[in-house]
Amino acid sequence: MPFPVNEKYIIETESEMKIKFPNEFKNRMMKSNGGELSTEEYEFELFPFFDKSDRKRISRTCNHIGLETKNAREWNGFPENGIAIGSDGIGNLIILTHNGNRILTDNVYFWNHEIGQIEKIAESINELDE
């Protein structure tokens, strides 16, 4: 069950990963850190930001964006400019990307782990249903 997250944990993640998340994404995650998203074709679990405020939140956010992105970068074909923000549970991910400037765009992409290709599925996180 998702819960709010303090912005300081998002800023920590940005600092650790040397990136900047889009405002729409940050605002959505501050209200509901994680949770489910769906499109007509897919259902995803969003990865949370790592919340170190207490033991319960540490345990509930251990599959955080930073760790999941680190793991995804070991897979063949994962984009160098990709940040993993969610999974469909069978290996495919939803990602945000940047154009070399380390500032992530609002566009949300589906990354197919079997063929290593990405496909744009939304102009922003707010286009996807909760």
N, C-alpha and C positions, 0 to 999 in steps of 0.2 A: 504494500500500500504506500503510495507516494505521500510525501509531506513537504512542507516548505524547507528551503535551505537558505542560510545566511549568505549574502553576497560575498562575504570574505572568502568562502570556500571556492566560489567560482573564480575570484581573483587569484587565489592560490594556484588553482589549476591552470589558469592562463599564464601565470608566471612560470610554473614548472614546465609547461609545454611550449612556452615562448610563442603563444598565439593570442588572438583576441576573438572571443565569441560574438556573434551578432546580438544586438540588443533584444530582438524579439525572442530569440532562444533563451537568453539569460533571464528575461522577465518571466517566461513560461516556467523555467526550471526553478526560479525563486519561489514561485507559488506551489509548484508540484514537482519535486526533485525525483524524476523517474516517471514511472507509470506506463500506460499503454497508448499506442497510436495505431490508427488503421487507415488504409486506403481501400478502394474497391477490390484491389488485388492482394493486399498484404496486411498482416498484423505484426506489430513490433512491440518489444519491451524497450523502453528508453533506459539507457545507462544513467545512473545518477552522478552528481558531483560528490566526491569523497567528503563526508561530513564527520569531523572529528569531535563534535560537541559532547558526545557521551558514548558509552559502550554500545547501547542499542543502535544508535545511528551509525557508528563505525561498522557494526556487523551488517546493517541493512544497506550500506553503500560500498561494501568491499568490492563489488564488480563495477567500479567507477570508470568514468570516461577515460581517465589517464591510463589506467591499467588495461582496459579493453583495447585502447588504441595501440598501446605498446605490444600487446599480444597479436593484434591484427597485422601489424607491420612485419611480422615474421612470416605471414602467409604470402604465397606466390600471387602476384598481381594486385596486391593492395596498393592503392595510389599513395605516392610519397607525400602528397599534399592533403591526404585524407585524415579526418578525425572521426573515429567511430562513436556514434551517439546512441545506437540501438541495434537490436538483433531480432531476427525472426525466429530464433531458436533452432535453426537447422544450418547455421553457418553463414548465412547472408546477413549483411549489415546495412544500416542506414548511416550515411556519413555527411559531414559538412566538409567543404574544401576551401582552400585559399589559392590565390594566383601568384604565389611566390612572395607576397608581402606579409605573410603570417596573420593577416586579418581575414577571418572566415567570412564567406558570403552567406546570405540568407538561404540560398538554394539548398534543398535537401535531395540527396541522391541515394539510390539503391545500389549497393555493390554486390554483384553475384559472385560468390566465392568459387563457383565451378568454372566460370569462364574468365574471371578477373575483369569484368567490365562494369562500368557505372552507367546508370540511367537516371536522369532527373525525374523526381516524382512530385516535387512541390516547389513553389517559389519561396516558401518560408515554412517554418514549423507550424505556424498558425493555420495553414491550409489543411493540415492533417487532423482528423477527428481524434477526440480523446475517448 
